[in-house]
Amino acid sequence: MVTEAIRKHCENILHVFGHNVRRVRENRQYSYLDLERLSGYSRQYISSLELGEKDIQLSTAIKIARALNIPFPKLFSRAFDTDLSVMREEFMDDDFLLVFSTNVRKHLAAVGKKEIHIYMETGMDTATINRTLNKRTSDPRISSLAKIAAGVGLDLNDLLNRT
């Protein structure tokens, strides 16, 4: 069972993502219609995404970052508001799931833990953790990535960046 703290953390990361999307959209002076044309998602969908109401898949978040031409991991940064230099950075394609999995495994090895510790911390299904970290699922939900991040005690933003 997912703990209340982990559930709140996942909801919070969706709000962080949505807030950052709105901030970039407004900074770029894009209307909802502009972002609809660039991303392929409806205005209503983008609006609910900006409000943190949607648990989206990894591919959706990447498409939004690409449409806004902003580094994908930065959209999950809680420090986004204070780092205005982000607005000058551009989107770069990467295998973000591979980067995430690699960083999770590096962190677990560094602290002497195994994948089972993520299950013990989050209550997530071990099969979901295993499929995500072994890339047997190509398009996990952001909430699943956020739960794994919370389970290892790191921010999703940090786990999506190459180190």
N, C-alpha and C positions, 0 to 999 in steps of 0.2 A: 504494500500500500504506500502511495506517495504521501510523504508528510506534508503538513500544512505549510511549513516553511519553504519546502521545495515547490509546492503549488504556487505560492505567492511569488517566489523568485521567477518562475516561468511566466506568470502573468505580467510581472514587472518588466521582464526582458521584451515582451511584446509591446508594452507601452513605451519603453525606451526606443525600440526600433521605429514605432509609429511616430513618436515625437521627432526623432531625427530625420525621418523621411519628410515630414511636414516642414521642418526647419530648412532642409536643403531645397525642397520644392519652392518654398517662399523666397529663399535667398536667390534662387535662379530665376525668380519671377515667373514660374510656371503655374498655370491654372490647373485645375483638375483635368480639364479637357486636354491640355498640353501633355500632361503625364499619361493620360489615357492613350493618346496617340503614340507616345514614345514606348510605353510598356506593354500595351495590348490589354490592360485591365480596365474595367469600367470605373467611372467616377465614383459610383457608390462603393465599389470594392476598395478603391484607394482611400476613400473617406473612412471606411470602417477599419482599414488597416492602420491609418494614421491615429485612430482612437485606441488602438491596441485591442480591438475586438476580434481579430482574426488570428487563429493559430495557423500560420502559413507553412508551406513546405520550403525547403532550402532553395529549390529552383525559382520559386516566386520571389523570394528575397533577393536572389542574385539578379533576376531580371529587373527588379526595381532599382537596385544599385547601378546596374548597367545603364538603365534609362536616365538616371540622374547623373551619371558619370562621376560617381563617388566611390572611394574604396569600400568594398563590401564589408569588411570587418568593422569599419568605423561606424556603420549604422547601428551597431550593438554597443557602442561605447557610452557609458554613463557620463564620461567627461567631455562628450561632444560639444556641449554648450560653451565650454571654456576654451576649446581648441579651434579657433577660427581658421587656422591654417589648413584644416581638413577641407574647407571649401575650395582650395586651390589644387588639391590632389585629384587624380583621375582614377577611374575604375581600371583594374587590371584583372584579366581572366586568370583563374587558378583552379586547381582541383581542391576546393575548400573542404570537402569531406575528408580527403586524404590528409590535408593539413591538420584538420581538427583531430582525426584519429591518431595521427603521429604525435601531436602535442599532448593528447590525453595519455598515451602510452609512455611518452618520455617523463611526464609528471608522475605517473604511477610508479615507474621504475625508480625515479629520483627519491621518492618517499617510501620505497619498499612495500608498495601495495600491489594488489592484483585487481583485475576487473570485477571480481566478486565484491570488492569493497564499494563499488559504485552501487551495486544492488543493495548492499547493506545500508548505505547512506540514503538512498532515494526510494527504495522499494520498487524500482522499475523492474519489469520483466527481464530476466537475464538474457532471453533470446533477443529481445529488442536491443539491449546493450551490445550483445555480440554481433548482431546483424549490422548495426550502425558502425561499430568500430572496425569491422572487417569489410565494410563497404558492400555488404550483400544486399543492402537497400540503397538505391541510388538517389533517393529523394526523401530523406527523413523530414519530419516536422521540426520546426524551430523549437517547439516545447521539448521534444526529445533531446535535442542537442543541449538545451538549457538545463535540463535535468541532469544530464551527464556532467556538464560543466559544474553545476552545483554539487554534484556527488564527489567531484575531485577538489572542490573548493577554489575554483578559478572562474574568472569572468569569461563568458562566451567570446567576447571581443578578443581576448588574449589567445584563446585556443584556435581562433580562425586566422591568426597572423602567423606567417612564416617567421621562425626565430633563427 
